[in-house]
Amino acid sequence: MGAVRKLLWAVLAILVFAFALLAVNQGQIALRFLRWETPEVSVFWWLLAAFLLGAVFATIGCSMTAMRLRMRQRLLNRQLDATQRELQNLRSPTPHT
């Protein structure tokens, strides 16, 4: 129950922060890239778009890193299993003829 309460407080804090940004950043701006210019939108929407774009790229980057680490872990587990089987075979008594 404590985790749910913390999550709700975090969501509430983010919402309050977002509305505070919305109230403060009402100025209309247009971004210019070389010769291309965006339509005029309030600063809040540009900030929100930048935040969300950063969150998406961070999630993709973390997911790729986690996937790479899981693949490496599987490979190392297979190598460990093979090594343990080989060690077990070497330790087992061989029949004397």
N, C-alpha and C positions, 0 to 999 in steps of 0.2 A: 504494500500500500504506500510505503514511503517513496518508492521509485515513481509511482504514478503521480503522487503529489508534487515531486520535484519536476517531473516532466510538464505538468500543468503550469507550474510557476514559470518555468523556462519559456513555454509557449506564450503565456501572458506577458512576460517581460519583452519578448520579441515583438509582439503585437503593439505594445505601448511604444516601444522604440520606433517601430515602423510608422505609427501614426504621428509621433513627434517629428520624425523626418518629413513626413508629408506636410505637416503644418508649417514647418520652418522653410522648407525648400520648394516654394511655389513658383519661383522664377522660371520663365520659359527660356530655354537655350536650344541652339542647333549646333551639332557637332560637324566639323568640317574636316574631311580627309582628302587632301590634295584638291581636286576640283569637285568632288562629290560632297554634298551637304545634306544632312538629315533634316527631317521636319522638326519644327520647334516643339519640344516636349518639356515638361517640368523637370527640374533637377532630380526630384525624388525618383521618377521613373528611370532615369539614367543610372542612378545609384542602385536601385533595385535590380535593374538588368545586369549591371556589372557584378553585383553580389551573387545573383543566381547563376550567371555564367561561370564565375569562379567556383561556386559550389559544385556545379556539374563537372567541370574539368578536374577538380580535386577528387570527386567521387570516382571518376573514370581512372585517374592516375592511381588512386589507392586500390581500386579493384584489380587493375593490371598487375600491380606489385604483389597483391595477395595471391593472385592466380599463379604468378611466377614462383612465389615461395611455396605454394601447395604442390606444384609440379616438382619442384626440387626436393621437397620432403618425401613425396612418393618414391622418387628415384633413390634417395638415400635409404628409405625403409626397405626397398627391394634389395639394395646392396647389403644392408645389414642382415636381412633374412638369409640371403645366400651365404654370407660369411658365417653366420651362426650355424647353418646346416653343415657347411664344410668343417667347421670346428667340431661339431657334434660327431661327424663321421670320423674325424681324426682321433677323437677321444674314445670312441667305441672300441671295445676289445675285438681284435681280429682273431678269427679261429685259427689255431695252430694245426697244421697238417704234418 
